[in-house]
Amino acid sequence: MAKNITFEHPLNERTRLLLRLAHLFDQLSAFQPREEQVDSRVAVNVLLQISSILSRSDIKSEVIKELERHMTNLVRISQHSDVDMSRLDSVVSQLENNLSGLHNISCQLGQELRDHELLKSITQRTSIPGGSCDFDMPVYNLWLQQSAQVRCKQLKEWMAPLEPLQNSAALLIDLIRTSSRPVKEVAEQGFFPQSLDRKTPVQMLRVTIPVKLGLIAEVSGGKHRFSVRFLKVDSFKDRPTQTTESVPFELTKCVF
């Protein structure tokens, strides 16, 4: 079991989108190479969730804007004398590669998935509980009966056009998470409010506590102010309640 647990709270829609995409791509990467049929089912379901997100708005444009924003920030940071230039050059190179990869995509992200007949038919059945049973979808059943090598290869081919987006989301989230150092704070009686500096926009808040405390951090807020409430989880079947004890924790205000 992990020693600490971190609760993240994005403060804008773009960061929220990146977190969701990174979360789904991590799942997809974990299940795609596995050989069992049930793992292929999970991978397909995750792939369709990504496709659904990509169909709602111009994600490509949003991610490009975020990559360009980070490029601008790095140019400004490069003027400081104490900057690790080798590290900076490496990050800039990664940003440039991801920008190039996204610009080279001529169609809307995920369009190949939405045009694929098998995936379209699975999507239409996912709103029905158990709707992708073998008797409901004989074609899907046949695909699942293919060898693990065939299924894994097909999943990898479906993922390939999304690789620039996957790499971009992972890089951006990593840059945001590591943009600031954690600060030790104390939530008196389980509650911690704080104002934010309007001159330094915060992208995301991260709250870290030991797992053994049995607490969760409920973060709420916006551009100018936020609060953290620590709730005690005595039983996973009951609703958590706010602790009355003081809780030491680490707070990271990700500003990059």
Residue, then its C-alpha position, 0 to 999 in steps of 0.5 A: m500500500a502507498k504511504n501517501i495519497t494525493f488529491e488533485h483539484p483542477l482550477n480550469e476546464r483545460t486542466r480538467l480535460l487534460l487530467r481526464l485524458a491522461h487518466l484514460f490513456d493510462q488505463l488504455s496503455a495498461f490493458q491494450p497489451r493484455e491477452e485475456q478477452v476481458d482485458s480487450r473489452v476493457a481496452v475497447n470501453v476506455l477507447l470509446q470513452i476517449s472517442s466520446i470526449l474528442s467528439r464534444s469539442d475541438i480538443k486538438s486546438e485546446v491542447i495546442k494552445e496549452l502547449e504554446r502557453h508552456m512554450t511561452n512560459l519556458v522562454r520567459i524562464s530561460q532568462h533566469s541565470d539559475v535555470d538548468m538549461s539542459r533540462l529546459d532544452s529537453v522540455v522545449s524539444q518535447l513540446e515542439n515535437n508534440l506541437s508538430g505531431l498535433h499540427n500534422i493531424s489533418c482530420q478531427l481527433g478520433q474521427e477514425l474511431r467514430d467512422h469504424e463500423l465495429l466501434k460505432s456498433i459497440t458505442q450504440r450498445t454501451s448505453i444499455p446495461g450489458g448491451s454488448c453481450d455475445f447474443d447482442m453483438p455477434v460481430y464483436n463476439l467474433w472479434l473477441q474470439q480472435s487470437a490475443q496477438v490479433r486483438c492487441k495489434q488491432l487495439k494498437e492500430w486504433m490507438a496510433p492516431l491518438e499518440p500525439l494527443q496521448n504524449s501531449a496530455a502526459l507531458l502537460i500534466d507532468l509539467i503542471r504537477t512538477s511546476s511548484r514545490p509542496v508547502k507544509e500546512v495545517a488544517e485547523q479542525g479539518f478546514f483550510p481556507q486560503s486566497l490565491d494571488r491574482k497575478t499568478p494564476v494557479q492551474m491545479l491544487r494538490v493536497t497530500i496526506p498519509v494514507k493511514l489517516g483514513l481521510i479524504a480531501e474535499v477541495s473547492g474553489g476558483k481563480h481567487r480563493f479555495s478551501v480544503r475540508f478533510l473528511k473521515v472515512d470510517s466505513f466505505k458504505d457510509r458518508p464521510t464526515q468532516t474531522t474535528e482534528s487538526v490535519p497536517f498536510e502538504l499543499t502544492k499550488c501548480v502555477f505553470 
